[in-house]
Amino acid sequence: MKREHVREKHAEGSISATHVIQNPANSGEWIVFFKKSAGRSYFLVDESDEVESFSRLDDLIETIRGLGIKFAEIHM
């Protein structure tokens, strides 16, 4: 899900949870996914529809805060 879509869905209240996990392809990076109220999950993707990954957890947190997300679970 692209950033603008995350903002829209969060404002509508249809995102039920936000999770941060280590990237399975690179354990030195972090990715984020959103669970929607219908039970489906979506990764945060960039403009090229590639899953966004972050080498610094602080950068990821700043990004999701900018999307209006106030709570996220971090899985290590």
TORGU-14312 format. One record per atom (N, C-alpha, C, O): x, y, z; residue number from 1. Coordinates in steps of 0.2 Angstrom, whole numbers. Layout:
+-------+-------+-------+-----+
|     u |     v |     w |   i |
+-------+-------+-------+-----+
|     X |     Y |     Z | NUM |
...
+-------+-------+-------+-----+
***
This chain:
+-------+-------+-------+-----+
|     u |     v |     w |   i |
+-------+-------+-------+-----+
|     4 |    -6 |     0 |   1 |
|     0 |     0 |     0 |   1 |
|     5 |     6 |     0 |   1 |
|     9 |     7 |     4 |   1 |
|     3 |    11 |    -4 |   2 |
|     7 |    17 |    -5 |   2 |
|     5 |    22 |     1 |   2 |
|     0 |    21 |     4 |   2 |
|    10 |    26 |     2 |   3 |
|     9 |    31 |     8 |   3 |
|     2 |    35 |     8 |   3 |
|    -1 |    35 |    13 |   3 |
|     1 |    37 |     2 |   4 |
|    -6 |    41 |     2 |   4 |
|   -12 |    37 |     3 |   4 |
|   -17 |    39 |     6 |   4 |
|   -11 |    31 |     1 |   5 |
|   -17 |    26 |     2 |   5 |
|   -17 |    24 |    10 |   5 |
|   -23 |    23 |    13 |   5 |
|   -11 |    24 |    13 |   6 |
|   -11 |    22 |    20 |   6 |
|   -14 |    28 |    24 |   6 |
|   -18 |    27 |    28 |   6 |
|   -13 |    34 |    22 |   7 |
|   -16 |    40 |    25 |   7 |
|   -23 |    40 |    25 |   7 |
|   -27 |    41 |    30 |   7 |
|   -26 |    38 |    19 |   8 |
|   -33 |    38 |    18 |   8 |
|   -36 |    33 |    22 |   8 |
|   -41 |    34 |    25 |   8 |
|   -34 |    27 |    22 |   9 |
|   -36 |    21 |    25 |   9 |
|   -36 |    22 |    33 |   9 |
|   -41 |    20 |    37 |   9 |
|   -31 |    25 |    35 |  10 |
|   -30 |    27 |    42 |  10 |
|   -35 |    32 |    44 |  10 |
|   -38 |    31 |    50 |  10 |
|   -36 |    37 |    40 |  11 |
|   -41 |    42 |    42 |  11 |
|   -48 |    39 |    42 |  11 |
|   -52 |    41 |    46 |  11 |
|   -50 |    34 |    38 |  12 |
|   -56 |    31 |    38 |  12 |
|   -57 |    26 |    44 |  12 |
|   -62 |    24 |    45 |  12 |
|   -51 |    24 |    47 |  13 |
|   -52 |    20 |    52 |  13 |
|   -52 |    12 |    50 |  13 |
|   -53 |     8 |    54 |  13 |
|   -50 |    11 |    44 |  14 |
|   -50 |     4 |    42 |  14 |
|   -43 |     1 |    43 |  14 |
|   -43 |    -5 |    41 |  14 |
|   -38 |     4 |    45 |  15 |
|   -32 |     0 |    47 |  15 |
|   -32 |    -1 |    55 |  15 |
|   -33 |     3 |    59 |  15 |
|   -32 |    -8 |    56 |  16 |
|   -33 |   -10 |    63 |  16 |
|   -27 |   -11 |    67 |  16 |
|   -27 |   -11 |    73 |  16 |
|   -21 |   -12 |    63 |  17 |
|   -15 |   -13 |    67 |  17 |
|    -9 |   -12 |    62 |  17 |
|   -10 |   -12 |    56 |  17 |
|    -4 |    -9 |    65 |  18 |
|     3 |    -8 |    61 |  18 |
|     8 |   -12 |    65 |  18 |
|     9 |   -12 |    71 |  18 |
|    12 |   -16 |    60 |  19 |
|    17 |   -20 |    63 |  19 |
|    24 |   -19 |    59 |  19 |
|    24 |   -18 |    53 |  19 |
|    29 |   -19 |    63 |  20 |
|    36 |   -18 |    61 |  20 |
|    40 |   -25 |    62 |  20 |
|    40 |   -27 |    67 |  20 |
|    43 |   -27 |    56 |  21 |
|    46 |   -33 |    57 |  21 |
|    53 |   -33 |    53 |  21 |
|    54 |   -28 |    49 |  21 |
|    58 |   -37 |    55 |  22 |
|    64 |   -37 |    51 |  22 |
|    62 |   -40 |    44 |  22 |
|    58 |   -44 |    43 |  22 |
|    66 |   -37 |    39 |  23 |
|    65 |   -39 |    32 |  23 |
|    67 |   -46 |    32 |  23 |
|    73 |   -48 |    33 |  23 |
|    63 |   -51 |    29 |  24 |
|    65 |   -58 |    29 |  24 |
|    71 |   -59 |    24 |  24 |
|    75 |   -64 |    24 |  24 |
|    72 |   -54 |    19 |  25 |
|    77 |   -55 |    14 |  25 |
|    83 |   -52 |    16 |  25 |
|    89 |   -53 |    13 |  25 |
|    83 |   -47 |    21 |  26 |
|    89 |   -44 |    24 |  26 |
|    88 |   -42 |    31 |  26 |
|    84 |   -38 |    33 |  26 |
|    91 |   -46 |    36 |  27 |
|    89 |   -45 |    43 |  27 |
|    92 |   -39 |    46 |  27 |
|    90 |   -37 |    52 |  27 |
|    96 |   -35 |    42 |  28 |
|    98 |   -28 |    44 |  28 |
|    93 |   -23 |    42 |  28 |
|    95 |   -17 |    43 |  28 |
|    88 |   -25 |    39 |  29 |
|    83 |   -20 |    37 |  29 |
|    76 |   -21 |    40 |  29 |
|    75 |   -27 |    43 |  29 |
|    72 |   -16 |    41 |  30 |
|    65 |   -16 |    44 |  30 |
|    60 |   -15 |    38 |  30 |
|    61 |   -10 |    34 |  30 |
|    54 |   -18 |    39 |  31 |
|    48 |   -17 |    35 |  31 |
|    42 |   -16 |    39 |  31 |
|    42 |   -18 |    45 |  31 |
|    37 |   -13 |    36 |  32 |
|    31 |   -12 |    40 |  32 |
|    25 |   -14 |    36 |  32 |
|    25 |   -14 |    30 |  32 |
|    20 |   -17 |    39 |  33 |
|    14 |   -19 |    36 |  33 |
|     8 |   -17 |    40 |  33 |
|     8 |   -16 |    47 |  33 |
|     2 |   -16 |    37 |  34 |
|    -4 |   -14 |    40 |  34 |
|    -9 |   -19 |    39 |  34 |
|   -10 |   -22 |    34 |  34 |
|   -13 |   -20 |    45 |  35 |
|   -18 |   -25 |    45 |  35 |
|   -25 |   -21 |    44 |  35 |
|   -26 |   -16 |    48 |  35 |
|   -29 |   -22 |    39 |  36 |
|   -35 |   -19 |    38 |  36 |
|   -41 |   -23 |    42 |  36 |
|   -40 |   -28 |    44 |  36 |
|   -46 |   -19 |    44 |  37 |
|   -51 |   -22 |    48 |  37 |
|   -54 |   -28 |    45 |  37 |
|   -58 |   -32 |    48 |  37 |
|   -54 |   -29 |    38 |  38 |
|   -56 |   -35 |    35 |  38 |
|   -52 |   -41 |    36 |  38 |
|   -53 |   -46 |    33 |  38 |
|   -46 |   -40 |    39 |  39 |
|   -42 |   -46 |    40 |  39 |
|   -36 |   -46 |    35 |  39 |
|   -32 |   -51 |    36 |  39 |
|   -36 |   -42 |    30 |  40 |
|   -30 |   -42 |    25 |  40 |
|   -24 |   -38 |    28 |  40 |
|   -25 |   -33 |    32 |  40 |
|   -18 |   -40 |    25 |  41 |
|   -12 |   -36 |    27 |  41 |
|    -9 |   -33 |    21 |  41 |
|    -9 |   -36 |    15 |  41 |
|    -6 |   -27 |    22 |  42 |
|    -3 |   -24 |    16 |  42 |
|     4 |   -21 |    18 |  42 |
|     4 |   -18 |    24 |  42 |
|     9 |   -22 |    14 |  43 |
|    16 |   -19 |    16 |  43 |
|    16 |   -12 |    13 |  43 |
|    12 |   -10 |     9 |  43 |
|    20 |    -8 |    16 |  44 |
|    21 |    -1 |    14 |  44 |
|    25 |    -2 |     8 |  44 |
|    31 |    -5 |     8 |  44 |
|    23 |     1 |     2 |  45 |
|    27 |     1 |    -4 |  45 |
|    29 |     8 |    -7 |  45 |
|    25 |    12 |    -5 |  45 |
|    34 |     8 |   -11 |  46 |
|    36 |    14 |   -14 |  46 |
|    32 |    16 |   -20 |  46 |
|    27 |    12 |   -22 |  46 |
|    34 |    21 |   -24 |  47 |
|    30 |    23 |   -30 |  47 |
|    31 |    17 |   -36 |  47 |
|    27 |    17 |   -40 |  47 |
|    36 |    13 |   -35 |  48 |
|    37 |     7 |   -40 |  48 |
|    34 |     1 |   -37 |  48 |
|    35 |    -4 |   -40 |  48 |
|    30 |     1 |   -32 |  49 |
|    26 |    -4 |   -29 |  49 |
|    31 |   -10 |   -26 |  49 |
|    30 |   -16 |   -26 |  49 |
|    37 |    -7 |   -24 |  50 |
|    42 |   -11 |   -21 |  50 |
|    41 |   -10 |   -13 |  50 |
|    40 |    -5 |   -11 |  50 |
|    42 |   -16 |   -10 |  51 |
|    41 |   -15 |    -2 |  51 |
|    47 |   -11 |     0 |  51 |
|    53 |   -12 |    -1 |  51 |
|    45 |    -5 |     4 |  52 |
|    50 |    -1 |     7 |  52 |
|    53 |    -4 |    13 |  52 |
|    50 |    -7 |    17 |  52 |
|    60 |    -4 |    13 |  53 |
|    63 |    -6 |    19 |  53 |
|    68 |    -1 |    22 |  53 |
|    70 |     4 |    18 |  53 |
|    69 |    -1 |    28 |  54 |
|    73 |     4 |    31 |  54 |
|    79 |     1 |    35 |  54 |
|    78 |    -4 |    39 |  54 |
|    85 |     4 |    34 |  55 |
|    90 |     1 |    38 |  55 |
|    90 |     4 |    45 |  55 |
|    93 |     1 |    50 |  55 |
|    87 |     9 |    46 |  56 |
|    87 |    12 |    53 |  56 |
|    79 |    12 |    56 |  56 |
|    75 |    15 |    52 |  56 |
|    78 |     9 |    61 |  57 |
|    72 |     9 |    64 |  57 |
|    69 |    16 |    66 |  57 |
|    63 |    17 |    65 |  57 |
|    73 |    20 |    67 |  58 |
|    71 |    27 |    69 |  58 |
|    68 |    30 |    62 |  58 |
|    63 |    34 |    63 |  58 |
|    71 |    29 |    56 |  59 |
|    68 |    32 |    50 |  59 |
|    61 |    29 |    49 |  59 |
|    57 |    32 |    46 |  59 |
|    61 |    22 |    50 |  60 |
|    54 |    19 |    49 |  60 |
|    49 |    22 |    53 |  60 |
|    43 |    24 |    51 |  60 |
|    50 |    23 |    60 |  61 |
|    46 |    26 |    65 |  61 |
|    44 |    33 |    62 |  61 |
|    38 |    35 |    63 |  61 |
|    49 |    37 |    60 |  62 |
|    47 |    44 |    58 |  62 |
|    43 |    44 |    52 |  62 |
|    38 |    48 |    51 |  62 |
|    44 |    39 |    47 |  63 |
|    39 |    38 |    42 |  63 |
|    32 |    36 |    43 |  63 |
|    27 |    40 |    41 |  63 |
|    31 |    32 |    48 |  64 |
|    24 |    30 |    49 |  64 |
|    21 |    35 |    54 |  64 |
|    15 |    36 |    53 |  64 |
|    25 |    39 |    58 |  65 |
|    22 |    44 |    61 |  65 |
|    19 |    49 |    56 |  65 |
|    14 |    52 |    57 |  65 |
|    23 |    51 |    51 |  66 |
|    21 |    55 |    46 |  66 |
|    15 |    53 |    42 |  66 |
|    11 |    57 |    39 |  66 |
|    13 |    47 |    43 |  67 |
|     7 |    44 |    40 |  67 |
|     1 |    45 |    44 |  67 |
|    -5 |    43 |    43 |  67 |
|     2 |    47 |    50 |  68 |
|    -3 |    48 |    55 |  68 |
|    -4 |    42 |    60 |  68 |
|    -8 |    42 |    64 |  68 |
|     1 |    37 |    59 |  69 |
|     0 |    31 |    64 |  69 |
|     3 |    33 |    71 |  69 |
|     9 |    36 |    71 |  69 |
|     0 |    31 |    76 |  70 |
|     2 |    33 |    83 |  70 |
|     5 |    27 |    86 |  70 |
|     9 |    27 |    91 |  70 |
|     2 |    21 |    84 |  71 |
|     4 |    14 |    88 |  71 |
|     7 |     9 |    83 |  71 |
|     4 |     8 |    78 |  71 |
|    12 |     6 |    85 |  72 |
|    14 |     0 |    80 |  72 |
|    17 |    -5 |    85 |  72 |
|    21 |    -3 |    90 |  72 |
|    17 |   -11 |    83 |  73 |
|    20 |   -17 |    86 |  73 |
|    27 |   -18 |    83 |  73 |
|    27 |   -18 |    77 |  73 |
|    32 |   -19 |    86 |  74 |
|    38 |   -21 |    84 |  74 |
|    40 |   -28 |    85 |  74 |
|    40 |   -30 |    91 |  74 |
|    41 |   -32 |    80 |  75 |
|    43 |   -39 |    81 |  75 |
|    50 |   -40 |    79 |  75 |
|    52 |   -38 |    74 |  75 |
|    53 |   -43 |    84 |  76 |
|    61 |   -45 |    83 |  76 |
|    62 |   -52 |    83 |  76 |
|    68 |   -54 |    82 |  76 |
+-------+-------+-------+-----+
***
